[in-house]
Amino acid sequence: MAINLAHRADLDQRVEKLAARLGLTGKGRKTGVIERALTALEERVERDRPSREAIVASLDHYIRAGSHRCERLSAGNGLDGGAPLSLALQEVLYDEHGLPK
């Protein structure tokens, strides 16, 4: 799909300003600005995107931390073999109307 800046005067002005700041003149200056912007955006997306290994490591960390927190809460409140942790926490944190204590 072609980009027609004529329908968006604000974008056309921004592209012209960037072209001037980049020292781009003559025919193709707007295309040059758009190409540079796309290249910079593509590089940023690749740089900011975490690797699959980093995502898996992060998920593993949260799973372990959640399990350990659940164990600590259960042990600290004497909940071993009692009510489910979610119910015990609900009773501690909320009143009989379901509002925070």
Backbone as a chain_set.jsonl record, in Angstrom:
{"seq": "MAINLAHRADLDQRVEKLAARLGLTGKGRKTGVIERALTALEERVERDRPSREAIVASLDHYIRAGSHRCERLSAGNGLDGGAPLSLALQEVLYDEHGLPK", "coords": {"N": [[0.841, -1.158, 0.0], [0.584, 2.139, -0.851], [1.97, 5.071, 0.655], [0.431, 8.047, 1.224], [1.19, 11.147, 1.861], [-0.098, 13.474, 1.4], [-2.661, 13.529, 2.343], [-2.35, 13.819, 4.988], [-1.38, 16.43, 6.388], [0.012, 17.118, 8.698], [1.796, 14.972, 9.081], [3.273, 15.177, 6.749], [4.543, 17.642, 7.138], [6.133, 17.003, 9.361], [7.831, 15.067, 8.248], [9.128, 16.625, 6.326], [10.477, 18.452, 8.009], [12.209, 16.689, 9.349], [13.69, 15.786, 7.159], [15.036, 18.13, 6.444], [16.578, 18.498, 8.784], [18.182, 16.275, 8.606], [19.62, 16.839, 6.431], [18.734, 16.13, 3.936], [17.84, 16.65, 0.641], [15.98, 17.623, -2.298], [14.531, 15.44, -4.816], [13.125, 12.467, -3.529], [13.722, 12.872, -0.888], [11.759, 12.652, 1.129], [11.165, 9.935, 1.032], [13.637, 8.981, 1.793], [13.743, 9.831, 4.466], [11.644, 8.317, 5.569], [12.595, 5.72, 5.087], [14.913, 5.715, 6.712], [13.725, 6.07, 9.208], [12.191, 3.725, 9.423], [14.234, 1.794, 9.385], [15.61, 2.424, 11.759], [13.576, 1.894, 13.608], [13.141, -0.853, 13.17], [15.623, -1.876, 14.014], [15.541, -1.162, 16.696], [13.361, -2.654, 17.633], [14.312, -5.277, 17.32], [16.476, -5.178, 19.082], [15.246, -4.636, 21.536], [13.608, -6.778, 21.913], [13.214, -9.649, 23.808], [15.184, -12.66, 23.975], [14.23, -16.066, 23.221], [15.256, -17.805, 25.124], [15.682, -16.079, 27.268], [13.067, -15.397, 27.906], [12.0, -17.894, 28.687], [13.658, -18.427, 30.897], [12.888, -16.338, 32.575], [10.166, -16.942, 33.019], [10.475, -19.411, 34.323], [11.735, -18.517, 36.648], [9.665, -16.966, 37.845], [7.765, -18.965, 38.284], [9.112, -20.643, 40.125], [9.501, -18.786, 42.215], [6.846, -18.202, 42.881], [5.921, -20.696, 43.771], [7.578, -21.073, 46.013], [6.784, -18.907, 47.577], [4.14, -19.57, 48.099], [4.519, -21.903, 49.614], [5.871, -20.809, 51.846], [3.916, -19.065, 52.864], [1.888, -20.867, 53.495], [3.156, -22.487, 55.44], [3.842, -20.574, 57.347], [1.394, -19.706, 58.307], [0.235, -21.854, 59.481], [-1.227, -23.544, 57.798], [-0.998, -26.042, 56.778], [-2.468, -28.799, 55.433], [-4.925, -27.744, 56.028], [-7.439, -25.397, 55.213], [-7.669, -24.38, 51.747], [-5.011, -22.364, 50.448], [-5.804, -20.058, 49.05], [-8.365, -19.53, 50.06], [-7.787, -19.14, 52.761], [-6.186, -16.843, 52.6], [-8.06, -15.065, 51.557], [-9.829, -14.856, 53.71], [-8.156, -13.612, 55.556], [-7.508, -11.197, 54.317], [-9.905, -9.929, 53.501], [-13.135, -8.648, 54.511], [-16.371, -9.87, 55.75], [-18.044, -8.948, 53.789], [-16.627, -8.937, 51.495], [-14.93, -6.841, 51.151], [-11.818, -5.05, 51.302], [-9.928, -5.4, 54.299]], "CA": [[0.0, 0.0, 0.0], [1.361, 3.37, -0.946], [1.738, 6.068, 1.687], [0.166, 9.339, 0.62], [1.264, 12.14, 2.919], [-0.928, 14.629, 1.044], [-3.878, 13.479, 3.152], [-1.964, 14.099, 6.377], [-0.469, 17.582, 6.345], [0.875, 17.091, 9.883], [2.885, 14.028, 8.828], [4.093, 15.735, 5.681], [5.389, 18.668, 7.754], [7.137, 16.328, 10.191], [8.81, 14.436, 7.356], [9.924, 17.712, 5.74], [11.379, 18.95, 9.048], [13.274, 15.696, 9.533], [14.543, 15.81, 5.961], [15.91, 19.297, 6.57], [17.539, 18.254, 9.865], [19.114, 15.24, 8.152], [20.349, 17.334, 5.27], [18.23, 15.499, 2.72], [17.189, 17.626, -0.23], [15.646, 17.153, -3.631], [13.601, 14.336, -5.003], [13.452, 11.29, -2.727], [14.057, 13.23, 0.496], [10.745, 12.097, 2.029], [11.387, 8.491, 1.051], [14.845, 8.775, 2.596], [13.377, 9.981, 5.878], [10.83, 7.164, 5.954], [13.48, 4.543, 5.119], [15.754, 5.8, 7.912], [12.874, 5.849, 10.377], [11.86, 2.299, 9.484], [15.447, 1.064, 9.754], [15.845, 2.659, 13.187], [12.538, 1.19, 14.35], [13.419, -2.291, 13.067], [16.764, -2.175, 14.876], [15.113, -1.04, 18.09], [12.5, -3.793, 17.951], [15.184, -6.449, 17.473], [17.305, -4.999, 20.271], [14.402, -4.66, 22.731], [12.881, -8.046, 22.003], [14.01, -10.649, 24.531], [15.367, -13.94, 23.306], [13.376, -17.144, 23.74], [15.89, -18.323, 26.333], [15.434, -15.122, 28.351], [11.66, -15.518, 28.275], [11.851, -19.152, 29.421], [14.318, -18.256, 32.193], [12.048, -15.452, 33.371], [8.99, -17.708, 33.432], [10.922, -20.377, 35.331], [11.975, -17.764, 37.883], [8.378, -16.626, 38.455], [7.134, -20.206, 38.749], [9.799, -21.031, 41.366], [9.22, -17.793, 43.258], [5.451, -18.389, 43.297], [5.827, -21.928, 44.556], [8.231, -20.842, 47.305], [5.949, -17.986, 48.348], [2.978, -20.349, 48.55], [4.992, -22.774, 50.702], [6.158, -19.984, 53.024], [2.648, -18.589, 53.421], [1.193, -22.006, 54.108], [3.871, -22.899, 56.649], [3.807, -19.483, 58.324], [0.05, -19.52, 58.844], [-0.271, -23.12, 59.981], [-2.273, -23.987, 56.888], [-0.705, -27.373, 56.245], [-3.583, -29.729, 55.54], [-6.166, -27.048, 56.348], [-8.16, -24.787, 54.09], [-6.786, -23.974, 50.645], [-4.333, -21.094, 50.695], [-6.588, -18.941, 48.514], [-9.454, -19.257, 51.007], [-7.179, -18.58, 53.974], [-5.791, -15.462, 52.297], [-9.286, -14.288, 51.414], [-10.337, -14.593, 55.055], [-7.25, -12.686, 56.224], [-7.444, -9.899, 53.638], [-11.194, -9.317, 53.209], [-14.168, -8.855, 55.513], [-17.474, -10.746, 55.334], [-18.71, -8.365, 52.621], [-15.699, -9.005, 50.375], [-14.186, -5.589, 51.04], [-10.514, -5.137, 51.969], [-9.925, -5.029, 55.721]], "C": [[0.897, 1.236, 0.0], [0.995, 4.316, 0.193], [1.568, 7.409, 0.99], [0.106, 10.371, 1.729], [0.402, 13.355, 2.629], [-2.2, 14.677, 1.879], [-3.608, 13.778, 4.619], [-0.916, 15.2, 6.38], [0.491, 17.576, 7.533], [2.056, 16.143, 9.687], [3.835, 14.557, 7.764], [5.044, 16.786, 6.246], [6.478, 18.04, 8.618], [8.231, 15.699, 9.343], [9.704, 15.501, 6.727], [10.922, 18.269, 6.755], [12.533, 17.985, 9.283], [14.218, 15.667, 8.351], [15.524, 16.972, 6.039], [16.971, 19.067, 7.642], [18.581, 17.215, 9.474], [19.929, 15.673, 6.949], [19.923, 16.683, 3.968], [17.481, 16.543, 1.906], [16.843, 16.96, -1.551], [14.669, 15.991, -3.628], [14.065, 13.12, -4.181], [13.768, 11.589, -1.285], [13.057, 12.628, 1.482], [10.894, 10.582, 2.141], [12.602, 8.163, 1.901], [14.565, 8.868, 4.085], [12.612, 8.753, 6.355], [11.68, 5.901, 6.03], [14.349, 4.55, 6.366], [14.934, 5.532, 9.176], [12.524, 4.374, 10.528], [13.063, 1.466, 9.903], [15.725, 1.208, 11.251], [14.824, 1.905, 14.035], [12.754, -0.317, 14.325], [14.568, -2.696, 13.979], [16.366, -2.125, 16.344], [14.254, -2.224, 18.499], [13.345, -5.041, 18.163], [15.998, -6.367, 18.758], [16.477, -5.154, 21.538], [13.691, -5.988, 22.935], [13.733, -9.086, 22.72], [14.106, -11.953, 23.742], [14.436, -14.975, 23.931], [13.938, -17.684, 25.042], [15.64, -17.392, 27.515], [13.993, -15.205, 28.825], [11.437, -16.773, 29.113], [12.476, -19.034, 30.808], [13.478, -17.377, 33.111], [10.805, -16.176, 33.876], [9.345, -18.725, 34.508], [11.14, -19.697, 36.683], [10.662, -17.454, 38.588], [7.656, -17.864, 38.981], [7.762, -20.648, 40.069], [9.468, -20.082, 42.507], [7.79, -17.947, 43.77], [5.276, -19.616, 44.163], [6.433, -21.734, 45.948], [7.389, -19.926, 48.174], [4.732, -18.72, 48.913], [3.37, -21.251, 49.718], [5.241, -21.98, 51.978], [4.875, -19.491, 53.678], [1.905, -19.715, 54.127], [1.839, -22.394, 55.419], [3.761, -21.837, 57.732], [2.452, -19.283, 58.966], [-0.556, -20.813, 59.375], [-1.365, -23.698, 59.104], [-2.035, -25.378, 56.336], [-1.886, -28.297, 56.495], [-4.907, -29.063, 55.854], [-6.848, -26.546, 55.083], [-7.17, -24.436, 52.964], [-6.214, -22.589, 50.915], [-5.165, -19.914, 50.209], [-7.717, -18.552, 49.469], [-8.905, -18.621, 52.282], [-6.768, -17.131, 53.746], [-7.015, -14.564, 52.17], [-9.836, -13.91, 52.792], [-9.469, -13.585, 55.798], [-7.36, -11.285, 55.633], [-8.789, -9.187, 53.488], [-12.195, -9.585, 54.322], [-15.299, -9.705, 54.952], [-18.25, -10.211, 54.134], [-17.823, -8.384, 51.381], [-14.907, -7.728, 50.165], [-12.847, -5.732, 51.776], [-10.616, -4.67, 53.414], [-9.05, -3.818, 55.937]], "O": [[1.849, 1.333, 0.774], [-0.152, 4.352, 0.638], [2.45, 7.854, 0.256], [-0.888, 10.471, 2.449], [0.189, 14.185, 3.513], [-2.758, 15.753, 2.098], [-4.54, 13.968, 5.4], [0.285, 14.931, 6.375], [1.647, 17.978, 7.401], [3.181, 16.459, 10.073], [5.052, 14.402, 7.869], [6.218, 16.822, 5.878], [7.621, 18.497, 8.606], [9.413, 15.786, 9.675], [10.913, 15.3, 6.608], [12.075, 18.53, 6.414], [13.686, 18.398, 9.402], [15.429, 15.536, 8.529], [16.707, 16.814, 5.735], [18.138, 19.403, 7.438], [19.719, 17.257, 9.943], [20.824, 14.956, 6.502], [20.679, 16.687, 2.996], [16.599, 17.232, 2.418], [17.343, 15.884, -1.878], [14.081, 15.623, -2.611], [15.253, 12.796, -4.15], [14.057, 10.672, -0.517], [13.446, 12.148, 2.546], [10.763, 10.02, 3.228], [12.6, 7.181, 2.643], [15.086, 8.079, 4.873], [12.9, 8.213, 7.423], [11.504, 5.094, 6.943], [14.511, 3.516, 7.014], [15.394, 4.854, 10.095], [12.556, 3.835, 11.634], [12.926, 0.531, 10.692], [16.039, 0.227, 11.927], [15.175, 1.338, 15.07], [12.573, -0.988, 15.341], [14.506, -3.732, 14.64], [16.806, -2.953, 17.142], [14.406, -2.744, 19.604], [13.103, -5.79, 19.109], [16.188, -7.372, 19.443], [16.947, -5.738, 22.514], [13.222, -6.277, 24.036], [14.85, -9.374, 22.291], [13.224, -12.293, 22.954], [13.922, -14.78, 25.032], [13.184, -17.99, 25.965], [15.413, -17.852, 28.634], [13.727, -15.095, 30.022], [10.76, -16.72, 30.139], [11.891, -19.49, 31.79], [13.375, -17.652, 34.307], [10.435, -16.033, 35.041], [8.614, -18.886, 35.486], [10.775, -20.237, 37.727], [10.549, -17.653, 39.798], [7.004, -17.802, 40.023], [7.054, -20.987, 41.017], [9.189, -20.513, 43.625], [7.551, -17.833, 44.973], [4.568, -19.582, 45.169], [5.864, -22.181, 46.944], [7.288, -20.142, 49.382], [4.349, -18.512, 50.064], [2.635, -21.351, 50.7], [4.869, -22.417, 53.067], [4.756, -19.498, 54.903], [1.364, -19.533, 55.218], [1.144, -22.608, 56.412], [3.605, -22.164, 58.908], [2.368, -18.741, 60.068], [-1.746, -20.854, 59.687], [-2.326, -24.279, 59.609], [-2.808, -25.847, 55.499], [-2.257, -28.544, 57.643], [-5.926, -29.747, 55.94], [-6.828, -27.194, 54.036], [-5.983, -24.224, 53.214], [-6.863, -21.749, 51.538], [-5.227, -18.882, 50.877], [-7.988, -17.366, 49.659], [-9.489, -17.678, 52.816], [-6.981, -16.283, 54.613], [-6.998, -13.422, 52.629], [-10.259, -12.774, 53.007], [-9.981, -12.788, 56.584], [-7.312, -10.296, 56.364], [-8.82, -7.963, 53.361], [-12.125, -10.613, 54.996], [-15.214, -10.203, 53.83], [-19.032, -10.943, 53.528], [-18.228, -7.897, 50.326], [-14.281, -7.548, 49.121], [-12.76, -6.459, 52.766], [-11.291, -3.687, 53.721], [-8.914, -3.348, 57.066]]}, "num_chains": 1, "name": "protein.A"}
